[in-house]
């Protein structure tokens, strides 16, 4: 999730665990520890493009780090603030760090929760990385709590924010299961065979969902809104073009990309190089037309000594065009509230 959300969650958790005993120190340290796992991005600058791809949300987001790091940080905090014991500070540190990683698991990026024992990326894909309906109740409950002088009301308001945000998180997960079932039914009804299916919400909401179904060397992309009049989803075929990397599949950069994309990718040959698109993270047009670019695109860099091999990868970004972005967001909103049969806005 975004940094603001993780800071708010860490502060609310800190207040819940130890606010009754150490006052404002609890949410302050909770906020700091809530953002701590994401500081792994600072180390990415010293890594190759291939190694960067698996570094974020690695050990710093693991259960092991929450336990070990929480215990160590708790000991340090118990020496700085003696109003609470080591166990109490360790509990605050553990929950602030662990809830960060757990919340990230609900997004689609992939969190290596069990590293270093397993590099499996846990990704439920049931909430977008920025969702105001999750963050606002959490932040408002925390702010209201910190403005209270009476301990009982402070605890209640903070708990209310946590309950409401968690309820939304679980509701979005339930909606995700419904959306997945709807996509599966639509694929079957249209006679589209598929081997794997990925469903995720579109930006900033849990109403409009995108689906990707993989079969052989192609994918099927579609959109479904809870506000649609029917569940007949229109699918767009996307060629994966796996033959373009068939001879290079054993190269470490390709192996890392395949691990990252989890089967949802497209390879494209351009004049200057081969490009690998990870489709799970969407497109700038939100699959509403064919004008967008993929958010996660990597250029494959050949080995100068052995051009037939891929030595590394380089993530490429397309500069955002304000006008096109505004148009895409308008189309997204229009699709969400008006349904698939409504005409697109100009």
N, C-alpha and C positions, 0 to 999 in steps of 0.2 A: 504494500500500500504506500501511498504518498507520505512524505515526512511529517506533514502536519497531523495526519491521522495517527501515525505511530507515536508521535510526541503526546498527543491527547490521550491515547490509550494507555501509554506508560504512566502518565501523570494520574489518570483515573485509577489505575491498578495500584499505584503507590499509595494514593489516598485511601483506597479500600483496605489495603493490607496493614498500613501503619499510621495513617493519618490521625487516628484517635490518640496515639501515644506521642508522636514527635511533631505534630502540627504540619506546617507548610514544608518542612524538610522532606516529608514523604512524597508529595506530588512533584517537587522539584527534582529529587533524585529519580523518581519514577520516570519523569519525562526524559532525563538524560540517558537513563538505561534503556528506555523505550526506543531511542534512535540509535543506540550503540551498535546493534548488528549491521546496520546499513553503512557504517563507516568502513566496511570492507571495500567499498568502491575506491577508497584512497589508494589501496594497493594495486588496483587494476592498471594504473599508469606505468607500472614497472613490469608488466607482463605482455606477452605476445597476444595477438588477436585471438589465437586459438585458446590460450589459457584463460584469457579474460572471460570467455563465454561460459565457463563453468565455475568461475571464481565467486561472482556475486551470488548471495544466498547459499553459500557453501557452509563451512564449519561454523562461521559466526551465527548462522541461523539453525544450528543443530540442537537437538535435545542435550547432547553431551556438553555443549558450550553453556547452555542455560544452567545445567547442574554444576559443572566445574567452575565456570565463570561466576555464577551466582554465589557460590560458596566463598570464593576468593574475594569478590567485591564486597560481600556481606561482612567479611572479617575486617576489611579496611574501613568500611563505614561504621562498624561498631567501635572502632578506635577513635574515629572522628566525632561521633555523636553517641555518647554513652547513655542516652536516655532509653535506648533499646538494646537488646542483647544481640549477639552474633547471629543466632538462629532467626531472629525477627528481621534483621537487615538482610540476611541471606534469602529469606522467603520473599521479601520485597524484590530483591535483585532477580531471583529466579523467575517470578511471575511477570515482571516487566520485560525480561528478555524472551521468555517462552511465549507469551501472548503475542509478541511481535512476530515471531516465526510462525505461530499457529495462524494468525490472521493472514499472513502472506500465502499460506497454503490454500486459502480460499480463492486467490487470484489465479491467473492462468500462466504465470511466468515459470513457476517450478521452484520449489524450496527443498533443498537437500536436508531434510529434517533428521535423517539418520546417519549423516556423514560423521566421521570418516569411514564408517563401516559399510555404508551403501551410498552410491551417488544417485539413487533413484529420486527424481524431482517430483515431489508431491505437489499436484496442481489440480484442485477441485474445479477451478474455472467458474465459480458461481458469483463472483463479484468483480466489478471493474476496479482497476488500481486507484481510481479516484471516484468516490461515490458519496456525494453530500448527504444522502439520506442515512448513511452509516455514521459519518463524522459529526454532523450537526447535533444530534441528540447527545452523543458522547461529550462533545465540547461544551454544550450548553449546560448539561448536568454538572460537569466539573466546575465551570465558572460560577454557576449559581451556588454550588457547595462552598467554594472558597470565599464567597461573599457573606457567608453565614457565621455568626458568632456562637450560636448554640450548636454543640457537638452533634446532637441527635439529628437536627435538620441538615447539617453538613453531610452526615453519613447517608441520610435518606436521599438527598438530591443527587449525590454522586452515584449511589447505587441505582437510582432511577435511570440516569444516563447510561450506565453500563447495561442495565436490563433492556432498555429500548434499542440500543445499538446491537446488542447480541440477538435480540428478537428479530431485528431486520436482517441480520446476517443469516440466521437460520431460515427465515422466510425466503430470502433470495436463493438459498440452497434448495429449498423445496420447490420453488418456481423453476430452478434449473433442472431438477428431475422431471418436472412436467414438460418443460421445453424439449428435453432430450427424448422423452417418450413421443412427443408430437413429431419431432424430426424423424425418428425411427419409423413411425407409422406412415408418414408422408413418403419416405424413401421406398418402403415396401409397397405402398399403394401405387406408386409410379413405376414399379418394376425395376428400381435401381438397386443393384447388388452392391454391398459395401462390406468392408472388413473391419473398419474402425470408425468411430464417430466422436467428434469433439464439438461441444456446445459451450458457448460463453456469452455473457451479456455484452451489448454494445456500450459505448462510453456513457458514464454518468447515470446509469439507470439499471433496473432489473425487470423492465417491461419488454424491451425489444432484444431478441437474442439472435446470434449468428450461429450457424451450424456448418461443419466441415465433415464430409464423409469421404473416406478413402477406399479406393478399389483399383487393383492393378496399377496402371501408370497414370491414373487421373484422380481428381478430387471433384466433389460436388459441393458448391457453396450456396447457402440459402439463408433467408431471414424469416423470423417468426415473432410476432408481437402478441401479447396477451389480449390486445384490443382488436385483433384481426376478426373479421366476420366469419372466417372459416379457417381450417387448418391445412388447406391445400397450398403447400409451400412451393415456390418457384425456385428451381435449382439451376445454377450455372456451372457448366463443366470447365474444369481447369486442368490442363495437362501438366504432369509433374516433370516430364522430360528426364527421367532417370538415366536414360542412355548417355546423356552428356557427361555423367560422372561415373559411369559403370566401371571404367578402367581405373578409376582413382578411389574406389570405395574404401580401400584399405589404408589410404593415407590418413594420418592422425587428424588433420584439420577436417576432413570429410566425415570421419567417424564422430568427431565432436559435434559437427553440424547436424548429423542425423540423430544423435542423442538429444540435441536441443530441440529439433523440430518435431520429433516423435512421430514421423510419418507424414506430417502435414507441411509439405514444401513444394516449391517449384524451382527448377533450374532454368536459367535463361542464358542464351548465347548472344553476346553483344560484340561489337567490332573490336573492343579493347580487351575483353576478358569474359570469363564465365561468372555468372552471378547466382547466388543461392538465396531464395526468399523463404523465410519462415512464416507460414501462413497463419499460425495459431494466434498471432498478435494483431491481425487485421490489416486493413488498408485505409488509406486516407479518404477514400470515397465510401467507406463502410459497406462495400459490395452493392451500393445502390446504382452504380453505373460502371463504366469501364475507363474512367479518367484518372483513377487514383494510383498511388504507389504503395508498396508494402512497407509497413513500419520497420520491419527487421529484414534488411537486405545486406548480404555479405559478398564482397568481391573475392574471388578465389585467386590467390597469388601463387604463380608457378615457381618452382625451384629453378634459379638461374642455371645451375649445373645440370639439372635434369628437368627440362621443360614439361615432360610428360607427367611429372609429379606435382602435387599441390603442397607448397611449403608452409603457407600460413593463410589467414583470412583477414579481411579488413572490413569492418562495418561501414557502410555508406549511408549517408542521409541526404534527402532531397530538401532543399530550403523550402520552408512553408510560404505559401502565397496566401496573404490575408484574405483576399477576395474569394479564392477557391475554398479556403478553410471555412469561411462564413457560409458560403453556399452549401458546402457539404454538411455543416451542422444544421442548417435550415432543412435540408432534405432529410437528415436523420430524424429531426423532431417531427417533421411532417409524416414520415413513414411510421413513427412510433404512435402518434395520436390519431392519424387518419386512416391507417390501414394500407395494405398493398395495392388496392384498387384506385386509390385517390391519385389525381394528377400531381406531378412534382411541381413545387413552386419555381418561379423563374429565377 
